[in-house]
Amino acid sequence: MAIYYGDGSNSGAGRIIQVASTTKTDTTSTNSNSYVDISGMSVTLTPKSGTKCYVTYNIIIGGSSGGWSCGIKLMRDSTGIGNGDQWNGQNFYCSRGGFPTDNSGYIHGGNIDYGYLDTHGANGSTAVTYKLQWISPYSQQPTFYLNRSGSASGNYVYSPNYMASTITVMEVAA
C-alpha cells in the first residue's frame, strides 16, 4: 500500500513523498545455506528521478536450536544494498545478522532492525522492489523461523510465540 503526501513533487529536501509498507503476520522458515527470499517481505513502489528511498525493517527470527546465527540481506530488485562487502570462506554478506535468544532450552525470536538510505536510480516510470533474503549459513543447515520462536507453541503458555515483521520504504526528496 502506498500513501502519498502533498502534491508528489520533489521540492523540499528531506520531505517524504510516499510511504509503502508490508507487514507479515504468518510464519515461514528456511534452512537454506544460500540466500533465498523471505516470503511476503517485499515492497514495490515507483520512485521519482532524483529522490532517495529510506528502507527500514523490523523482523523477528527464531531458531531451531541455540548457538546459530541467521544472515539477512536487503535487496533492491536483484541487487544487494546496504550489506557488508568483506567476505572469505567463513563469512557471508549481510545487512544484519542475529542470534535467536536461548532461555532454558526455549529458543525465542530475536528482534532484528535495520535502516538504509538508498539511491535507487529509478526515473519515475520504473517500479522498484525492495525485499529481504535470509540464509542459514551452516553445513548442518539449522532451521530459522520468521515471526515465531524456534519451539513455537511448545514454549510456556505465557511466552510470546507468534509475532509480526514489517518492511517499510519511504521515498524522500533529495
Backbone torsions as a table, in degrees:
resi	resn	phi	psi	omega
1	MET	NA	129.6	177.4
2	ALA	-107.1	137.9	176.7
3	ILE	-116.9	126.9	-177.3
4	TYR	-104.1	141.0	179.4
5	TYR	-116.3	145.8	174.4
6	GLY	61.5	-149.0	-177.1
7	ASP	-93.5	2.7	178.7
8	GLY	81.1	4.0	-179.8
9	SER	-77.7	170.3	-179.2
10	ASN	-92.9	2.4	-175.4
11	SER	-69.9	151.4	178.8
12	GLY	82.7	82.7	-178.1
13	ALA	-51.9	135.8	179.2
14	GLY	89.8	-9.0	-179.7
15	ARG	-72.5	137.9	177.1
16	ILE	-80.5	124.9	-178.1
17	ILE	-91.9	-44.5	177.2
18	GLN	-153.0	156.5	178.3
19	VAL	-130.3	133.3	175.2
20	ALA	-132.3	138.6	-175.1
21	SER	-147.3	148.5	174.0
22	THR	-129.6	133.9	174.2
23	THR	-118.5	125.7	179.6
24	LYS	-105.6	123.3	-177.5
25	THR	-108.6	-13.2	177.1
26	ASP	-91.4	179.3	-175.7
27	THR	-110.3	159.3	172.6
28	THR	-152.4	169.7	-178.4
29	SER	-147.8	164.1	173.9
30	THR	-149.1	150.5	166.7
31	ASN	-133.9	19.8	-178.5
32	SER	-70.0	132.5	176.1
33	ASN	-94.8	22.0	164.6
34	SER	-132.9	155.9	-176.4
35	TYR	-63.3	134.5	175.0
36	VAL	-134.8	153.1	178.0
37	ASP	-62.4	143.4	170.4
38	ILE	-86.5	111.6	-177.1
39	SER	-51.4	126.9	176.2
40	GLY	83.0	0.3	-178.4
41	MET	-107.3	68.5	178.1
42	SER	-146.8	156.6	177.8
43	VAL	-138.3	133.9	177.2
44	THR	-119.5	133.8	175.0
45	LEU	-149.2	168.9	179.7
46	THR	-117.4	92.2	-178.1
47	PRO	-77.6	151.9	178.3
48	LYS	-76.7	157.9	176.2
49	SER	-63.1	138.4	175.1
50	GLY	84.3	2.0	176.8
51	THR	-99.2	176.7	174.3
52	LYS	-126.5	162.3	177.3
53	CYS	-121.1	125.7	174.7
54	TYR	-96.0	117.5	-177.4
55	VAL	-107.6	130.5	177.4
56	THR	-134.5	145.8	174.4
57	TYR	-140.8	153.0	174.2
58	ASN	-135.4	112.6	-178.4
59	ILE	-126.8	155.1	178.6
60	ILE	-114.0	122.6	-179.2
61	ILE	-119.4	130.2	172.6
62	GLY	-114.9	157.7	-178.2
63	GLY	-122.6	157.6	-179.5
64	SER	-77.6	-17.9	176.3
65	SER	-160.6	161.8	-176.5
66	GLY	-77.6	160.0	174.2
67	GLY	90.9	-2.8	179.9
68	TRP	-106.3	146.9	175.5
69	SER	-115.4	150.4	-179.3
70	CYS	-110.7	139.7	177.0
71	GLY	-100.9	140.4	178.6
72	ILE	-120.0	132.4	178.9
73	LYS	-120.4	130.7	175.1
74	LEU	-90.3	133.5	-177.0
75	MET	-125.6	143.5	164.0
76	ARG	-110.3	110.7	-171.7
77	ASP	53.7	-115.3	-179.1
78	SER	-104.9	12.2	-177.9
79	THR	-108.0	127.3	174.6
80	GLY	-71.3	133.6	179.7
81	ILE	-130.8	149.6	176.1
82	GLY	64.4	22.8	-178.6
83	ASN	-104.8	155.2	175.0
84	GLY	-60.4	154.3	-177.5
85	ASP	-116.3	8.1	176.9
86	GLN	-95.2	141.6	-179.3
87	TRP	-151.5	145.0	165.9
88	ASN	-148.3	-178.4	-174.6
89	GLY	-60.7	-14.3	-178.7
90	GLN	-107.5	1.5	-175.4
91	ASN	-127.6	171.2	177.9
92	PHE	-143.9	153.4	179.3
93	TYR	-74.3	139.5	173.7
94	CYS	-163.6	160.4	173.6
95	SER	-86.7	-33.0	177.1
96	ARG	-148.7	157.1	172.2
97	GLY	-137.1	165.6	-179.0
98	GLY	-160.5	150.4	173.9
99	PHE	-108.3	119.4	172.3
100	PRO	-61.7	146.9	-178.2
101	THR	-79.4	145.2	-178.2
102	ASP	-119.8	118.3	-178.5
103	ASN	-128.4	105.4	178.9
104	SER	54.8	39.7	176.6
105	GLY	87.9	-5.3	177.5
106	TYR	-99.3	122.9	-176.3
107	ILE	-93.0	108.0	-177.5
108	HIS	-90.0	162.2	177.4
109	GLY	-70.6	138.1	175.6
110	GLY	-99.4	137.4	-178.7
111	ASN	-87.4	122.6	-179.2
112	ILE	-121.8	119.9	-179.8
113	ASP	-117.8	150.5	178.1
114	TYR	-162.1	151.8	174.7
115	GLY	-142.5	143.0	-177.9
116	TYR	-148.8	132.2	176.4
117	LEU	-94.1	115.5	-172.5
118	ASP	-108.1	135.2	169.0
119	THR	-91.2	98.1	-167.0
120	HIS	-74.9	-32.2	179.7
121	GLY	79.9	4.1	178.6
122	ALA	-75.1	164.3	-174.0
123	ASN	-118.8	13.1	180.0
124	GLY	94.6	-11.6	177.5
125	SER	-120.8	1.4	-178.0
126	THR	-113.9	124.6	177.0
127	ALA	-74.2	144.5	178.2
128	VAL	-123.3	135.5	177.3
129	THR	-113.5	124.6	172.8
130	TYR	-102.1	133.7	-177.6
131	LYS	-148.0	168.0	178.2
132	LEU	-113.9	142.0	172.7
133	GLN	-122.9	159.8	178.1
134	TRP	-141.7	164.2	-176.6
135	ILE	-146.2	144.0	169.0
136	SER	-108.6	91.0	-163.0
137	PRO	-81.3	29.2	-176.0
138	TYR	-116.5	149.0	177.6
139	SER	-64.7	-25.2	178.4
140	GLN	-76.3	-15.1	177.7
141	GLN	50.8	59.4	174.2
142	PRO	-63.8	152.4	-178.2
143	THR	-89.0	135.9	172.9
144	PHE	-115.4	146.6	-176.2
145	TYR	-121.9	141.8	172.6
146	LEU	-97.1	133.4	174.0
147	ASN	70.5	20.5	174.5
148	ARG	-156.3	160.4	174.9
149	SER	-74.0	164.6	179.5
150	GLY	-64.1	-34.9	-179.6
151	SER	-97.0	-2.1	175.3
152	ALA	47.9	-127.6	-173.3
153	SER	-70.7	-5.0	175.7
154	GLY	-75.2	-8.9	177.3
155	ASN	-69.9	172.3	173.4
156	TYR	-55.4	149.4	-178.4
157	VAL	-53.8	-36.2	-175.5
158	TYR	-94.8	11.6	175.6
159	SER	-88.3	143.2	177.2
160	PRO	-72.2	113.4	-174.1
161	ASN	-103.4	-30.6	-176.3
162	TYR	-129.5	128.6	-175.9
163	MET	-128.7	-168.9	178.2
164	ALA	-130.2	152.6	177.8
165	SER	-125.5	151.6	-174.7
166	THR	-137.9	143.0	167.2
167	ILE	-126.0	132.0	-177.4
168	THR	-130.9	139.1	176.8
169	VAL	-125.0	128.6	177.1
170	MET	-116.9	120.5	174.3
171	GLU	-80.3	127.7	-173.8
172	VAL	-120.6	133.9	175.5
173	ALA	-67.2	133.0	-177.2
174	ALA	-93.6	NA	NA
